[in-house]
Amino acid sequence: MSISDIFIRRPVLSTVLACMILLLGFQGIFNLSIRQYPKVDETAITITTAYPGASADLIQGFISAPIARAVASTENIDYVTSASRPSSSTVTVQMKLGSNPDVALTEVLSKVQGVRGTLPDASKDPVIVKGTGDQFAMMYISMQNPNMTKEQLTEYIERVIRPRISTVEGVADVQIFGAQEYSMRVWIDPVKLAARGVTAADVLTAINDSNFLSAPGNTQNEYVVSSITVRSTLQTPEAFAELPLRSKDGNVVRLRDVARVELGAENTDTRVSFNGKPGTFLAIFPTPAANPLTTAAAIHKIVPTIQDTLPKGMTIEIVYDSTEQISASIEEVFKTIAEAVAIVIVVILL
């Protein structure tokens, strides 16, 4: 007796097994995680080191190369890449799939600390960041305002927009592309500098010595404790311009005599535009365990409420949403299931 004969002669058994398979199928469907790409434990550790004023060749030879050699012996490394730019070095350590990110980070930290003493004294301490999870943004949001400068728009996004979107459930990180943060810019005139016998190092020393954070402590008596506040930071271009650089024979050389000081963008190397107009993008990255459809729906819901509170002339628009592809794929799956069920029913009836 074949298996098919058993199920033909025992319809109750056939019905019970069919119902069990159907229930298991439904349970599997509802327990499946929804993702655009398969979930993998991919870890990338980025080591960023600043060396103000250094050329790309100097960065490559004295910072990028020593750090890359040091971290190359870390266990479970897939590959190491480095990028050397003027004043900045970036070394990226890509770990093998499935490796423990915490163990890798600890080992990389140890190796970077071991090579720190060989780096130039004027270089900053390396900043090490571990990235685990999706390497691609789930959504991009464009913000524009013709009535604001790029610095003002960036400041508003950092202060108002980014915190609101970061609170959405399922959002792991919100990165700003095309941001131009406020910075005190000092444009030195080399001709004036040489005419007054002042060097760029003198300018840097004067700025560092006159602009710093301090914690002087407090005073107290038997009944009252009072905190002491010292204004040791400079806040305006005018205050920076009055910094004394050198004094000789009663003549004081100030910063305004050799440089132009203004409040401007910290970095102007990147330009971002949307539909031919300057703008700023927000890249939204989901958490590894988040349902992208639920997270995207929450962001779509919060964007109109944000638009209602924006200053005059400012617009916010979702320009890319990867969950549209996920929704289309899910719709195609259910369509295929419906077609399969219909075909099976027709075959049984015929």
Secondary structure as UniProt FT lines:
FT   HELIX           3..9
FT   HELIX           11..31
FT   STRAND          43..50
FT   TURN            52..53
FT   HELIX           56..59
FT   HELIX           60..64
FT   HELIX           65..71
FT   TURN            72..73
FT   TURN            75..76
FT   STRAND          77..85
FT   TURN            86..87
FT   STRAND          88..95
FT   TURN            97..98
FT   HELIX           101..115
FT   HELIX           116..118
FT   TURN            121..122
FT   STRAND          127..132
FT   STRAND          139..144
FT   TURN            146..147
FT   HELIX           150..156
FT   HELIX           157..161
FT   HELIX           162..166
FT   TURN            169..170
FT   STRAND          171..177
FT   STRAND          182..188
FT   HELIX           190..195
FT   TURN            196..197
FT   HELIX           200..210
FT   STRAND          218..220
FT   STRAND          225..227
FT   HELIX           237..241
FT   STRAND          244..248
FT   TURN            249..250
FT   STRAND          251..254
FT   HELIX           255..258
FT   STRAND          259..265
FT   STRAND          273..274
FT   TURN            275..276
FT   STRAND          277..278
FT   STRAND          280..286
FT   TURN            288..289
FT   HELIX           292..309
FT   TURN            312..313
FT   STRAND          315..321
FT   HELIX           323..349
//
